[in-house]
């Protein structure tokens, strides 16, 4: 009725934090990666062909037969109590003495990151992350206006000696670390470094946010106990069903001391009241019957084979100046190209060759990583991985040669 | 390992906004209302006995038979496109010319409120609300540090003439209004006032946030077109499946201009990546087969009967100094007691009589409303409503007499 007379200046109405928000690079890549003939190593998707569909169907029917009024109704902010009990029991086996009162169910781990940002990050607070780090954490926290400081990774994960150096001249509020099969780097923090890290955190009165979406997806080697098992009173741990069961149900969890839980629950109430009742009950049914445990064995086998195919094809075809990590589990590996190769600019050429990846700069708060890239090996069939890596190798050879020529010119 | 040596001072680590967070009053009431012999009018729950369980079960089976890999996988932040198309078509019938690009699926309407707070409310920004207003909005927005200014309601909803008066001496960023079957007041904004409100908003360059969870639950009278139909370019509209289908799936939506959508999508990405794929596909199946439309007819009949029983029992038993609203739809009505009755203090006495409600102060940003209360009529059987209102009437008679005695003393 009044349209045409006057229109809100929406941008002028937005809060200062909103100017800091950006679309995810990965999201912007979707327009390439959704082209049907592009082999995409850009996503972070679980393999959909191994989703436990029959078990899901049975669990939905069971929950709707047995507890329909409860499953479809509002429920508590903390989450479905039997599922919290099951999680407490499960993490107890890894040496984490949690009780249900320490556990909050979230809409995937991404919501856990957002709630932590809301509760802890005030404008100008310093957050210490690995570099590279999970871009979803950068995206969740940026609107709360922190300053990021970073420590590089090597093949054993975060370089704790460099963290110690950094903390001689900087203060921080907390350390964010992905200890197992790092996204994007594929590295695992060694036992020795975990010990060093908790000692360092204690020395500087820092708490640790341990993000562990992939810990159960180990293909080889021995499990290393989580950081929270070393440092329970000072660590907040994030877990998820997205990689072990299915991401489409959006189900993750936080383990935190009760005093933190109290505020996380208040933040969660304001954010969305509670996580879906029905999906929590379905996940509980699948988990408590032991189906999830069996299913994780299947996923490990499938992903291990895919990782092996990717590593072998890279070894055969990538130019010698290019290096990469060799993950012992998870979904990703990290490729480093020689200086002078710009993986963001190279992406257009890769897409011309019908292959895609995520450029490395996306995983740095400060735009470094321009000669690196993340490759996902979980969601393509082995034959496609082989073909895609061969395509990428051709692009890389040209780019490395051009970078070399520019350097010597 | 290090426990006992040092423990994080968690409270000192929290952001300034976290000190503003509080547990919901309604949540704190749960400990009373979960006692099995207490008749609770305190919740805002849909009647679980009319949930369309069989249809839900069929929809889950259909989605998992036909599109399992898609249903369990990550999906777009905006939401499941067929559901956004269905919603665009549906609101089009109410005069809202929306396209799917204007629609974002959220984890219930509560998340829509949080995302709007994140995108629009900077510290110190002024938000104009009704008084009383939805306490979930206060809870979602308080951490973003706004200042609230309020306008009272009468039987025709927000008093727009008083809004005009207020805006002569105050500026605000936006107006938040629940036009249909208000929570907590049960009132509906008249057509004339809707027209006046959009004119007033235009005059002061304010946008409107129209929260409409109950609009489809009209028991009598004529539907009034939503505010967004009058003022599309300047209104953000919130809808939900929680009251028409089931709250346990956490599914709501925002309709907003595309420039706002762009930022809401970025905020949603940081907050939880996307709303559950599976529940969106299940809801779409139920909605697109026309089952939802039939189901809303059932709900209206059930709730209408319950409202009638509540109103009639109140007329028979409440003391004459007590007044209440007569909602034409929705889930709630609002009771005003004489000055001197404190509904927060009275609650303990009511619970002694095995009946509960929400004290009015919870719905005011400034703690007023101390002599009012909200009653829910949707989730109790008629016989329980009758018994509960009789119990509450006995408590009220005592309180009114005591207040009168104190006044004359």
Boltz contact constraints between the chains, C-beta under 6 A:
constraints:
  - contact:
      token1: [A, 1]
      token2: [B, 230]
      max_distance: 6.0
  - contact:
      token1: [A, 2]
      token2: [B, 198]
      max_distance: 6.0
  - contact:
      token1: [A, 2]
      token2: [B, 202]
      max_distance: 6.0
  - contact:
      token1: [A, 2]
      token2: [B, 231]
      max_distance: 6.0
  - contact:
      token1: [A, 3]
      token2: [B, 232]
      max_distance: 6.0
  - contact:
      token1: [A, 3]
      token2: [B, 233]
      max_distance: 6.0
  - contact:
      token1: [A, 6]
      token2: [B, 202]
      max_distance: 6.0
  - contact:
      token1: [A, 7]
      token2: [B, 233]
      max_distance: 6.0
  - contact:
      token1: [A, 8]
      token2: [B, 207]
      max_distance: 6.0
  - contact:
      token1: [A, 8]
      token2: [B, 234]
      max_distance: 6.0
  - contact:
      token1: [A, 10]
      token2: [B, 259]
      max_distance: 6.0
  - contact:
      token1: [A, 10]
      token2: [B, 260]
      max_distance: 6.0
  - contact:
      token1: [A, 13]
      token2: [B, 120]
      max_distance: 6.0
  - contact:
      token1: [A, 14]
      token2: [B, 119]
      max_distance: 6.0
  - contact:
      token1: [A, 15]
      token2: [B, 120]
      max_distance: 6.0
  - contact:
      token1: [A, 15]
      token2: [B, 121]
      max_distance: 6.0
  - contact:
      token1: [A, 15]
      token2: [B, 122]
      max_distance: 6.0
  - contact:
      token1: [A, 16]
      token2: [B, 122]
      max_distance: 6.0
  - contact:
      token1: [A, 18]
      token2: [B, 119]
      max_distance: 6.0
  - contact:
      token1: [A, 18]
      token2: [B, 263]
      max_distance: 6.0
  - contact:
      token1: [A, 21]
      token2: [B, 266]
      max_distance: 6.0
  - contact:
      token1: [A, 23]
      token2: [B, 266]
      max_distance: 6.0
  - contact:
      token1: [A, 24]
      token2: [B, 269]
      max_distance: 6.0
  - contact:
      token1: [A, 45]
      token2: [B, 74]
      max_distance: 6.0
  - contact:
      token1: [A, 48]
      token2: [B, 69]
      max_distance: 6.0
  - contact:
      token1: [A, 48]
      token2: [B, 73]
      max_distance: 6.0
  - contact:
      token1: [A, 51]
      token2: [B, 72]
      max_distance: 6.0
  - contact:
      token1: [A, 53]
      token2: [B, 64]
      max_distance: 6.0
  - contact:
      token1: [A, 53]
      token2: [B, 68]
      max_distance: 6.0
  - contact:
      token1: [A, 56]
      token2: [B, 64]
      max_distance: 6.0
  - contact:
      token1: [A, 57]
      token2: [B, 64]
      max_distance: 6.0
  - contact:
      token1: [A, 60]
      token2: [B, 60]
      max_distance: 6.0
  - contact:
      token1: [A, 64]
      token2: [B, 53]
      max_distance: 6.0
  - contact:
      token1: [A, 64]
      token2: [B, 56]
      max_distance: 6.0
  - contact:
      token1: [A, 64]
      token2: [B, 57]
      max_distance: 6.0
  - contact:
      token1: [A, 68]
      token2: [B, 53]
      max_distance: 6.0
  - contact:
      token1: [A, 69]
      token2: [B, 48]
      max_distance: 6.0
  - contact:
      token1: [A, 71]
      token2: [B, 248]
      max_distance: 6.0
  - contact:
      token1: [A, 72]
      token2: [B, 51]
      max_distance: 6.0
  - contact:
      token1: [A, 72]
      token2: [B, 246]
      max_distance: 6.0
  - contact:
      token1: [A, 72]
      token2: [B, 248]
      max_distance: 6.0
  - contact:
      token1: [A, 73]
      token2: [B, 48]
      max_distance: 6.0
  - contact:
      token1: [A, 73]
      token2: [B, 248]
      max_distance: 6.0
  - contact:
      token1: [A, 74]
      token2: [B, 45]
      max_distance: 6.0
  - contact:
      token1: [A, 74]
      token2: [B, 247]
      max_distance: 6.0
  - contact:
      token1: [A, 107]
      token2: [B, 107]
      max_distance: 6.0
  - contact:
      token1: [A, 107]
      token2: [B, 272]
      max_distance: 6.0
  - contact:
      token1: [A, 108]
      token2: [B, 272]
      max_distance: 6.0
  - contact:
      token1: [A, 110]
      token2: [B, 272]
      max_distance: 6.0
  - contact:
      token1: [A, 110]
      token2: [B, 273]
      max_distance: 6.0
  - contact:
      token1: [A, 111]
      token2: [B, 272]
      max_distance: 6.0
  - contact:
      token1: [A, 114]
      token2: [B, 271]
      max_distance: 6.0
  - contact:
      token1: [A, 119]
      token2: [B, 14]
      max_distance: 6.0
  - contact:
      token1: [A, 119]
      token2: [B, 18]
      max_distance: 6.0
  - contact:
      token1: [A, 120]
      token2: [B, 13]
      max_distance: 6.0
  - contact:
      token1: [A, 120]
      token2: [B, 15]
      max_distance: 6.0
  - contact:
      token1: [A, 121]
      token2: [B, 15]
      max_distance: 6.0
  - contact:
      token1: [A, 122]
      token2: [B, 15]
      max_distance: 6.0
  - contact:
      token1: [A, 122]
      token2: [B, 16]
      max_distance: 6.0
  - contact:
      token1: [A, 139]
      token2: [B, 270]
      max_distance: 6.0
  - contact:
      token1: [A, 140]
      token2: [B, 270]
      max_distance: 6.0
  - contact:
      token1: [A, 198]
      token2: [B, 2]
      max_distance: 6.0
  - contact:
      token1: [A, 202]
      token2: [B, 2]
      max_distance: 6.0
  - contact:
      token1: [A, 202]
      token2: [B, 6]
      max_distance: 6.0
  - contact:
      token1: [A, 207]
      token2: [B, 8]
      max_distance: 6.0
  - contact:
      token1: [A, 230]
      token2: [B, 1]
      max_distance: 6.0
  - contact:
      token1: [A, 231]
      token2: [B, 2]
      max_distance: 6.0
  - contact:
      token1: [A, 232]
      token2: [B, 3]
      max_distance: 6.0
  - contact:
      token1: [A, 233]
      token2: [B, 3]
      max_distance: 6.0
  - contact:
      token1: [A, 233]
      token2: [B, 7]
      max_distance: 6.0
  - contact:
      token1: [A, 234]
      token2: [B, 8]
      max_distance: 6.0
  - contact:
      token1: [A, 246]
      token2: [B, 72]
      max_distance: 6.0
  - contact:
      token1: [A, 247]
      token2: [B, 74]
      max_distance: 6.0
  - contact:
      token1: [A, 248]
      token2: [B, 71]
      max_distance: 6.0
  - contact:
      token1: [A, 248]
      token2: [B, 72]
      max_distance: 6.0
  - contact:
      token1: [A, 248]
      token2: [B, 73]
      max_distance: 6.0
  - contact:
      token1: [A, 248]
      token2: [B, 277]
      max_distance: 6.0
  - contact:
      token1: [A, 248]
      token2: [B, 278]
      max_distance: 6.0
  - contact:
      token1: [A, 249]
      token2: [B, 276]
      max_distance: 6.0
  - contact:
      token1: [A, 249]
      token2: [B, 278]
      max_distance: 6.0
  - contact:
      token1: [A, 250]
      token2: [B, 276]
      max_distance: 6.0
  - contact:
      token1: [A, 259]
      token2: [B, 10]
      max_distance: 6.0
  - contact:
      token1: [A, 260]
      token2: [B, 10]
      max_distance: 6.0
  - contact:
      token1: [A, 263]
      token2: [B, 18]
      max_distance: 6.0
  - contact:
      token1: [A, 266]
      token2: [B, 21]
      max_distance: 6.0
  - contact:
      token1: [A, 266]
      token2: [B, 23]
      max_distance: 6.0
  - contact:
      token1: [A, 269]
      token2: [B, 24]
      max_distance: 6.0
  - contact:
      token1: [A, 270]
      token2: [B, 139]
      max_distance: 6.0
  - contact:
      token1: [A, 270]
      token2: [B, 140]
      max_distance: 6.0
  - contact:
      token1: [A, 271]
      token2: [B, 114]
      max_distance: 6.0
  - contact:
      token1: [A, 272]
      token2: [B, 107]
      max_distance: 6.0
  - contact:
      token1: [A, 272]
      token2: [B, 108]
      max_distance: 6.0
  - contact:
      token1: [A, 272]
      token2: [B, 110]
      max_distance: 6.0
  - contact:
      token1: [A, 272]
      token2: [B, 111]
      max_distance: 6.0
  - contact:
      token1: [A, 273]
      token2: [B, 110]
      max_distance: 6.0
  - contact:
      token1: [A, 276]
      token2: [B, 249]
      max_distance: 6.0
  - contact:
      token1: [A, 276]
      token2: [B, 250]
      max_distance: 6.0
  - contact:
      token1: [A, 277]
      token2: [B, 248]
      max_distance: 6.0
  - contact:
      token1: [A, 278]
      token2: [B, 248]
      max_distance: 6.0
  - contact:
      token1: [A, 278]
      token2: [B, 249]
      max_distance: 6.0
